[in-house]
């Protein structure tokens, strides 16, 4: 029963960290960062420049 709970918690935590639970040595996210999907309500408009805070977030995400 504890093994089942442990596996459930690992799967749940991998949603938030992006680390592949199959590879125990993984410390980096498995996929490349992409924008939201086409039907996502918070789509980024390409014709609007990023704010200074958004540019800072983008630099931080790209440095990882």
C-alpha positions as CSV (number, residue, x, y, z in Angstrom):
1,X,0.0,0.0,0.0
2,X,2.8,2.4,0.8
3,X,4.4,1.7,-2.6
4,X,1.1,2.7,-4.3
5,X,0.9,5.9,-2.3
6,X,4.5,6.7,-3.1
7,X,4.0,6.2,-6.9
8,X,0.9,8.4,-6.7
9,X,2.8,11.2,-5.0
10,X,5.7,11.0,-7.5
11,X,3.2,11.2,-10.4
12,X,1.4,14.1,-8.8
13,X,4.7,16.0,-8.1
14,X,6.0,15.5,-11.6
15,X,3.1,17.6,-12.9
16,X,4.5,20.6,-11.0
17,X,8.2,20.0,-11.6
18,X,8.3,18.7,-15.1
19,X,10.9,16.1,-14.2
20,X,10.3,12.7,-15.7
21,X,9.5,10.3,-12.8
22,X,10.8,7.3,-14.8
23,X,14.4,8.7,-14.8
24,X,15.4,9.0,-11.1
25,X,18.5,11.0,-12.0
26,X,16.6,13.6,-14.0
27,X,16.9,17.1,-12.7
28,X,15.9,19.1,-15.8
29,X,12.4,19.4,-17.3
30,X,11.7,16.8,-20.1
31,X,10.3,19.1,-22.7
32,X,11.2,22.4,-24.4
33,X,9.3,25.5,-23.1
34,X,6.5,26.5,-25.4
35,X,3.6,29.0,-25.3
36,X,0.0,28.1,-24.4
37,X,-2.1,26.1,-26.9
38,X,-4.2,27.7,-29.6
39,X,-7.4,27.6,-27.5
40,X,-5.8,28.8,-24.2
41,X,-7.5,31.9,-22.8
42,X,-4.2,33.6,-22.0
43,X,-2.6,33.7,-25.5
44,X,0.3,36.0,-25.9
45,X,-0.3,38.6,-28.6
46,X,2.7,38.8,-31.0
47,X,1.9,42.5,-31.9
48,X,2.2,43.7,-28.2
49,X,5.7,44.1,-26.8
50,X,6.6,42.4,-23.5
51,X,6.6,44.5,-20.3
52,X,9.9,44.7,-18.3
53,X,8.7,42.2,-15.8
54,X,7.7,39.7,-18.6
55,X,11.1,40.2,-20.3
56,X,12.7,39.4,-16.9
57,X,10.7,36.2,-16.6
58,X,11.6,35.2,-20.1
59,X,15.3,35.7,-19.4
60,X,15.0,33.6,-16.3
61,X,13.2,30.8,-18.0
62,X,15.7,30.7,-20.9
63,X,18.6,30.6,-18.5
64,X,17.5,27.2,-17.1
